[in-house]
Amino acid sequence: MRLAGPLRVVAIILTAGLTWILVSLLLGTQSGFSRLQQLLSSPENPPTAVSGWGSSVMPLQVSAAPSGRGGARSRHNKPRPRRYKCGLPRPCPELHLAFRLVSGAANVIGPKICLEDKMLMSSVKNNVGRGLNIALVNGVNGELIDAKFFDMWAGDVNELLKFIRTLHEGTLVFVASYDDPATKMNEETRRIFSELGSSVAKELGFRDSWVFVGAKGVQDKSPFEQHTKNSKSSNKYEGWPEALEMEGCIPQRTADVQ
């Protein structure tokens, strides 16, 4: 009988506690239920967070998602490397012209000549063709003077000679090959390109890949030149070597030097 009093007190406390938990659930609060979870769970088996359980939901880290939509979104939001004029990875210094040359790929994809973020020659502009694609540029202000292509397989080499014989001092000459750059080349053509700074014009051959930037009146050989020989043992395409890409910064000439 002595235990009746304490048992009654315990029963009243339990009843009050359960009543408080039920009221908390009915009113939409989670504090009572969360505490009950904590009491019933062991440290070794903590409650698992599940979406839709209010305060127990864990936020998703999109950048940490290894796959699925979250992963795709993370890759999409990754900042891309900054590109400068003509796609260069770094800006050119002051008083320099940014350029990028791409030779043709076999006889399928045409060449490109870009200067100061302006496409001077390309298939999109519909001004490139088989042979040598040449853009003449004012070395002082970077303005395009003229741009033409010359068929070096079945064309007339005299048309090319007319184009490059009478250049003004300081004129920049951008050249990108496409298919065959050399079959119609004669001794005078090779000499003129050599005088413009080319190191390989005299040995340029059938279906070689060639990109070159020279200038009228240069004293030394141009540092802007790439050349790949047409060779069955190393060709990337059947009958043609790989396309060449070259980019860089060309110093502008001052008006008093021209």
C-alpha positions as CSV (number, residue, x, y, z in Angstrom):
1,M,0.0,0.0,0.0
2,R,2.9,2.3,0.6
3,L,3.8,2.0,-3.1
4,A,0.4,3.2,-4.2
5,G,1.3,6.9,-3.7
6,P,4.6,6.9,-5.7
7,L,3.1,4.7,-8.5
8,R,0.2,7.2,-8.8
9,V,2.7,10.1,-9.2
10,V,4.6,8.2,-11.9
11,A,1.4,7.4,-13.7
12,I,0.4,11.0,-13.6
13,I,3.8,12.1,-15.0
14,L,3.7,9.6,-17.8
15,T,0.2,10.5,-18.7
16,A,1.1,14.2,-18.8
17,G,4.1,13.5,-20.9
18,L,2.3,11.4,-23.5
19,T,-0.5,14.0,-23.6
20,W,2.1,16.8,-24.3
21,I,3.6,14.7,-27.2
22,L,0.3,14.0,-28.8
23,V,-0.7,17.7,-28.6
24,S,2.6,18.7,-30.2
25,L,2.0,16.3,-33.1
26,L,-1.6,17.4,-33.6
27,L,-0.5,21.1,-33.6
28,G,2.2,20.4,-36.3
29,T,5.3,20.9,-34.3
30,Q,8.1,18.4,-34.5
31,S,10.0,19.1,-31.2
32,G,8.2,16.4,-29.1
33,F,8.5,13.8,-31.8
34,S,12.2,14.6,-32.4
35,R,12.9,14.3,-28.7
36,L,11.1,11.0,-28.6
37,Q,13.3,9.8,-31.5
38,Q,16.4,10.8,-29.6
39,L,15.3,8.9,-26.5
40,L,14.4,5.8,-28.5
41,S,17.5,5.7,-30.7
42,S,21.0,4.6,-29.7
43,P,24.2,6.4,-30.5
44,E,25.2,3.6,-32.8
45,N,22.0,3.9,-34.8
46,P,21.1,7.6,-35.2
47,P,17.8,8.5,-37.0
48,T,18.2,8.7,-40.8
49,A,17.1,12.0,-42.4
50,V,14.5,11.5,-45.0
51,S,13.1,14.0,-47.5
52,G,9.7,15.4,-46.4
53,W,10.3,15.3,-42.6
54,G,10.6,19.0,-42.0
55,S,13.6,19.9,-39.9
56,S,15.1,16.4,-40.3
57,V,15.7,17.0,-44.1
58,M,19.4,17.3,-45.1
59,P,20.2,19.9,-47.8
60,L,21.7,18.4,-51.0
61,Q,25.2,19.7,-52.0
62,V,24.9,20.1,-55.8
63,S,28.6,20.5,-56.2
64,A,29.2,17.2,-54.4
65,A,26.7,15.1,-56.5
66,P,28.7,12.4,-58.2
67,S,26.1,11.6,-60.9
68,G,22.6,12.3,-62.2
69,R,21.1,15.7,-62.5
70,G,23.0,17.2,-59.7
71,G,26.3,16.1,-61.2
72,A,25.4,17.5,-64.6
73,R,24.4,20.8,-63.1
74,S,27.7,21.0,-61.2
75,R,29.7,20.4,-64.4
76,H,27.5,23.0,-66.3
77,N,28.1,25.6,-63.6
78,K,31.9,25.0,-63.5
79,P,33.5,28.3,-64.7
80,R,35.1,28.0,-68.2
81,P,38.6,29.2,-68.8
82,R,38.5,32.8,-70.0
83,R,39.4,33.3,-73.7
84,Y,40.6,36.4,-75.3
85,K,40.8,37.7,-78.9
86,C,40.7,34.9,-81.5
87,G,40.4,32.4,-78.7
88,L,43.9,33.0,-77.2
89,P,44.4,31.8,-73.6
90,R,46.1,35.1,-72.7
91,P,45.7,38.7,-73.8
92,C,48.3,40.2,-76.1
93,P,50.4,43.1,-74.8
94,E,49.7,46.6,-75.9
95,L,50.6,47.4,-79.5
96,H,50.3,43.8,-80.5
97,L,47.8,42.1,-82.8
98,A,46.3,38.8,-81.7
99,F,46.0,36.1,-84.4
100,R,45.1,32.5,-84.9
101,L,45.7,30.4,-88.0
102,V,44.2,27.0,-88.8
103,S,45.2,25.1,-92.0
104,G,42.7,23.1,-93.9
105,A,42.1,19.5,-92.8
106,A,42.7,17.2,-95.9
107,N,40.4,18.4,-98.6
108,V,37.3,18.5,-96.4
109,I,37.5,21.3,-93.8
110,G,38.6,24.7,-94.9
111,P,41.2,26.9,-93.2
112,K,40.6,29.9,-90.9
113,I,42.5,33.1,-90.4
114,C,41.5,35.3,-87.4
115,L,43.0,38.6,-86.5
116,E,42.0,40.8,-83.5
117,D,38.9,38.7,-83.0
118,K,37.8,39.2,-86.6
119,M,37.5,36.3,-88.9
120,L,39.3,37.3,-92.1
121,M,39.0,34.0,-94.0
122,S,36.9,30.9,-93.3
123,S,34.4,28.5,-94.8
124,V,31.6,30.4,-93.1
125,K,32.6,33.6,-94.9
126,N,32.9,31.6,-98.1
127,N,36.2,33.0,-99.1
128,V,38.6,30.1,-98.8
129,G,39.6,27.4,-101.3
130,R,42.1,24.8,-102.3
131,G,45.7,25.9,-102.4
132,L,47.0,29.0,-100.5
133,N,44.7,31.2,-98.5
134,I,46.3,34.6,-98.0
135,A,45.2,37.7,-96.1
136,L,47.2,41.0,-96.4
137,V,47.0,43.2,-93.4
138,N,48.2,46.7,-92.7
139,G,51.0,46.3,-90.1
140,V,50.3,49.7,-88.5
141,N,46.6,49.6,-87.8
142,G,45.7,45.9,-88.3
143,E,43.2,46.6,-91.0
144,L,42.6,44.0,-93.7
145,I,43.9,45.1,-97.1
146,D,42.8,42.1,-99.2
147,A,42.1,38.3,-98.8
148,K,42.2,35.7,-101.6
149,F,42.9,32.0,-102.2
150,F,45.0,30.6,-105.0
151,D,44.5,27.1,-106.4
152,M,48.0,25.6,-106.4
153,W,46.9,22.3,-108.1
154,A,45.1,23.5,-111.2
155,G,45.3,27.3,-111.0
156,D,47.6,29.9,-112.5
157,V,50.6,30.8,-110.4
158,N,50.8,34.1,-112.1
159,E,47.7,35.2,-110.2
160,L,49.5,34.5,-106.9
161,L,52.6,36.4,-108.1
162,K,50.5,39.5,-108.9
163,F,49.1,39.4,-105.4
164,I,52.4,39.2,-103.6
165,R,54.9,41.0,-105.8
166,T,54.0,44.6,-105.1
167,L,53.5,44.6,-101.3
168,H,54.1,47.8,-99.4
169,E,56.8,47.8,-96.7
170,G,55.4,46.5,-93.4
171,T,52.4,44.6,-94.9
172,L,51.6,41.5,-92.9
173,V,51.0,38.3,-94.8
174,F,48.9,35.5,-93.3
175,V,49.0,32.2,-95.1
176,A,47.0,29.0,-94.4
177,S,47.2,26.0,-96.7
178,Y,44.3,23.8,-97.8
179,D,44.7,20.5,-99.6
180,D,47.7,21.2,-101.9
181,P,49.8,24.4,-101.4
182,A,52.8,23.7,-103.6
183,T,52.3,21.9,-106.9
184,K,52.1,25.1,-109.0
185,M,54.8,26.9,-107.0
186,N,57.8,28.1,-109.1
187,E,61.2,29.4,-108.1
188,E,60.0,33.1,-107.9
189,T,57.1,32.2,-105.7
190,R,59.3,30.3,-103.2
191,R,61.8,33.2,-103.2
192,I,59.2,35.8,-102.4
193,F,57.8,33.8,-99.5
194,S,61.3,33.3,-98.2
195,E,61.9,37.1,-98.4
196,L,58.7,37.5,-96.4
197,G,60.4,35.5,-93.6
198,S,59.5,31.8,-94.5
199,S,62.0,29.1,-93.6
200,V,60.2,26.3,-95.4
201,A,58.9,27.8,-98.6
202,K,61.7,26.5,-100.7
203,E,61.0,22.9,-99.6
204,L,57.2,23.0,-99.5
205,G,55.7,20.0,-101.2
206,F,52.5,18.4,-102.5
207,R,49.8,18.3,-99.9
208,D,52.0,19.6,-97.1
209,S,50.3,21.5,-94.2
210,W,51.5,25.0,-93.8
211,V,50.7,28.1,-91.7
212,F,52.8,31.2,-91.9
213,V,52.8,34.9,-90.9
214,G,55.4,37.0,-92.6
215,A,55.9,40.7,-93.5
216,K,57.3,42.8,-96.3
217,G,60.7,44.1,-95.4
218,V,61.6,41.8,-92.5
219,Q,65.3,41.2,-91.9
220,D,65.1,37.8,-90.1
221,K,63.1,34.6,-90.4
222,S,59.6,34.7,-89.0
223,P,58.9,33.0,-85.7
224,F,55.4,32.4,-86.8
225,E,55.5,29.4,-89.1
226,Q,54.5,25.7,-88.9
227,H,55.0,23.0,-91.5
228,T,54.1,19.3,-91.7
229,K,55.3,17.2,-94.6
230,N,53.0,14.9,-96.5
231,S,54.2,11.4,-95.6
232,K,52.5,8.1,-95.8
233,S,54.2,6.9,-92.6
234,S,52.9,9.9,-90.5
235,N,49.8,11.3,-92.2
236,K,46.8,11.6,-90.0
237,Y,44.4,11.5,-92.9
238,E,44.6,9.2,-95.9
239,G,46.8,11.1,-98.2
240,W,47.2,14.3,-96.0
241,P,49.0,15.2,-92.8
242,E,47.2,16.6,-89.8
243,A,45.8,20.2,-89.8
244,L,48.0,22.8,-88.1
245,E,47.0,25.5,-85.6
246,M,49.1,28.5,-84.7
247,E,48.3,31.5,-82.5
248,G,50.2,34.4,-81.1
249,C,50.8,38.2,-80.8
250,I,52.4,40.2,-83.6
251,P,54.0,43.6,-82.7
252,Q,52.4,46.5,-84.6
253,R,54.7,48.7,-86.7
254,T,54.9,52.4,-86.0
255,A,53.8,54.7,-88.7
256,D,57.3,56.3,-89.1
257,V,58.8,52.9,-89.8
258,Q,56.4,52.0,-92.5
